[in-house]
Every structure is written in structure tokens, then in C-alpha cells.
Amino acid sequence: MGFKVAIIGRPNVGKSTLFNRLVGRKLALVDDTPGVTRDRRVHAAKLYDLAFDVIDTAGFEDAGAATLPGRMRAQTEIAIREADLIFFTIDAKAGLLPDDRTFAEIVRKSGKPVVLVANKAEARGAQGGMLEAWELGLGEPIPVSAEHGQGLPDLRDAVVAALGEECAFGEEEDEDDEIAASEVLIGEDITDPDAEPGYDDTKPMRIAVVGRPNAGKSTLINALIGEERLLTGPEAGITRDSISVDWDWRGRRVKLFDTAGMRRKARIHEKLEVMSVQDGLRAIRFAEIVIIVLDATIPFEKQDLQIADLIIREGRAPVIAFNKWDLIDRPQELLAELREKTERLLPQARGIQAVPVSAETGRGLDKLMDAVIRTHKVWNSRVSTGKLNRWLEGILAHHPPPAVAGRRLKVKYVTQAKTRPPGFVVQCSRPDAMPQSYVRYLSNSLREAFDMPGVPIRIALRTSDNPFAGRAKKR
């Protein structure tokens, strides 16, 4: 991308709505409540023939550095330093407020080119607010309506005038980081069932970090990437949007997704929290590995198990991080107890990787990433049809399927049809009569025989068509 644009302004002037309009998707949460956005979000955007990166920021507020608004303001100031151009956004309907004048002075002192955006210009009485905007001394206000897409041609011309044509129309890089929409069937099809290709450790990887509020998800991501990229603090529920962070780990590209804390459904009443949780669920569906952050001082509450079960049902590969390990007095005893609980409470992903970490001190982060890579390899694993059917012969000889209604079930062969997660098709005589207990037995035996711990395994039962069905008997 040629340049970066930061959208700056006081709370509730429509910065996130303008951000969504420029990127062409509803990525940022939008609500009438002031102060919805807290972390800064970067994404590729287009404005007619202009291609650039746009940064959504928290509303500028005049507050102490130690407070939550003060920490949000620090994130916004970082965005100003990173940007090549600033969209200083005001609410034309409300007119100028004292905070607008204060923050306009800060933007002016940054020395960056500024485009004054008068949002909500479609509202009645917005003309007066636009005229007031001249007082800021930031040039001519550009009337736009981010909600309805009005005024964007004038905004495009203002960007070209502020940056110059050479900078505005720089060479575009052919990048496409968008995540394709998932299909209805979970997993990726296998073209050659007899092939067992090696694991490609150069491909980019997507990791979502989830958990209950105040478990330390944002602090963990900051510790992994080695910078204060995400807003953190002692307050629960700071993160609202699902923020993606690009990271390079040992030469491999990784996209980390920070998500909002997920409380029990009965405790969620506010519309904004519902939207935050939905955004987090979307991040889980598009991730490959999901790190479940548990507070080691209060692990395995009911909500933790429900989050883990959701991840496994979605077909993602889970890894557990027992965070706040620096607060534990007897670590060895507790670790043995937690690993026993993990096996007992999460039998649907037997052998799940669980690592004690401390996001505050940085302890255990390398071990956590090693566990992530091991799980990712298993999630991508593929077994040839020949090996599977040799395994099936031994299983049927040791423990054949039971007889149902006096008729024995016949299992003919098995093949792997999908990866990510591993999915197997078992050909049998009567799929609808096969007991679920025997399907679980096959799944657990597959996991042990081919070393596939800690990932969901899918088994689909199929039967071949009877070529003589429907034909009348010949005399």
C-alpha cells in the first residue's frame, strides 16, 4: 500500500463508520454509545482509484495517563505517528465542541497532512457545524455521510490534494490477506487419498486468542509480539473489537486475533457486549489454531469448558494456556492437577496441549508456540488409505461392531476425505443403526494409532447404493 491514513476525532463522531465504509466491510463495531472503539485497527482500504491502509482509532479524550481513556489516547497518538495522512473527523450535526479545538491543536503540532472530515453532513442543521469547522484552521471541511456513502468523491480529491499525486498514486502491491468464507462442510478436501505430503512450515498461520474476561488475552499477545500493541489494564472487558495483529515468528508469518472476553450468555445484557462476542466467534471460525487462555488461579469454570467445546465443534485446533502462572505458590502440584482435569473434562479432544505461561513475565511463551506448531501439524495430518484399512482390519478383529436387532453390522473400509480437521469416511452396511459408542471407539482408536492428540476428529458413516433396489422380482 502506498500510504497510511489515521481517522482521528473525539468519541461518537462516526470514525468506525467511516472506517467500515473505506474498507468495504463491517469490520469495526458501531453503536450509538460513545467510546465503542478502544484498540487501533489497521486494514486495507480503497477510495475509488486510491489504495491505502486505514487506521481506526479510539475517540480522543482529555484524561490522565493511568486511566483507561488515557491509555486509549496513547494508542491514538501512536496511530498519528504511524500515519502519513490524518482524517480529522468532526460531527457536523453537533457542531464544534471544546474537545475538537483541543485535539485539532494536537493534530496540527504533529506536522502531518490533514483532511478535515465533516461527518453526518446529511443531517438537518449540519450546514452550521460545517461553517464552524473553518475555525479549526485545518482547511476546508469536506462534507461526508459515512453512513450513507455521500461525499466520497470530494474526500478522494482532498486526499490527492493533501498528499500530492506522486504519493497518492504510488505503486500498488498485489496483496490479498482476506480470509475466504468457509464452506458448509468443515475441513479441506483431499485430492489424492493415498498421498501423505509433508507439513509445510512456511505457510502463514492464523491464531485466535479467546477466554473469559480478564484472563490476560491482550497481555499475552503483547508479550508474544514484544510491544504494547493492544490496550491492557486491570479492568475486565477492555477489548471489544476482534483485532488482528501481524507477527513474524521464526521466519513464519502469523496473524494473531485478539478477541473480547466471553461471559456466560445469561450475564450478557448489553447490545454492545453481544456484538463483541459475535465478533469473537467470527474470529474463531476463521482461525486455524485457537489459544484458550485460562486464569490459572480460577481455571476450568463452566464458561471455559463451553468455550473449548465450541472451538472443537467448529473444527478448530485448541491449545490451552494456563496464564498468571507467576501467581501460583505450588506450581508442580497444580500443573499435575490441571493436566488431569484437562483429560477428564475435555474427552472430545483427548491429548490437548496445555502449557503454563505468564504473560506478565514472559515465561513459557516459547513452549506455548511449540505446542501451537505441534497441534497445527496434527490438524493438517493426512493418513493414506492403505494404512487406514490395515488399521481397520485389526480393529474389527479385536472389537467388531455389535449386532443391532439381531443383524450384525458390516464395516467394509475407511478413507480420509478431509484435513483441517482430519475427517474420515467409514463405509458400512447400516449407518443409521451404528451405535455412537462404537463411533467414539473408532475415533479414539484412530487418535491413538496415528498419533493425532488434541484435535477434533470427524467420522462420517456411508453406505453403498444397492443396485437391485426398486427392481421388481422376475418370474
Secondary structure, DSSP 8 states (H G I E B T S, - for coil): ---EEEEE-STTSSHHHHHHHHHTS--S---SSTT---S-EEEEEEETTEEEEEEE--------TTSHHHHHHHHHHHHHHH-SEEEEEEETTT---HHHHHHHHHHHHHT--EEEEEE-TTSTTHHHHHHHHGGGSSS--EE-BTTTTBTHHHHHHHHHHHH-HHHHT--------------SS-SEE-S-TT------TTS-EEEEEEESTTSSHHHHHHHHHTS--S---SSTT---S-EEEEEEETTEEEEEEE------GGG--SHHHHHHHHHHHHHHHH-SEEEEEEETTS---HHHHHHHHHHHHTT-EEEEEEE-GGG-SSHHHHHHHHHHHHHHH-GGGTT--EEE-BTTTTBTHHHHHHHHHHHHHHHT----HHHHHHHHHHHHHHS---EETTEE--EEEEEEEEETTTEEEEEES-GGGS-HHHHHHHHHHHHHHTT-TTS--EEEEE----TTTT-----
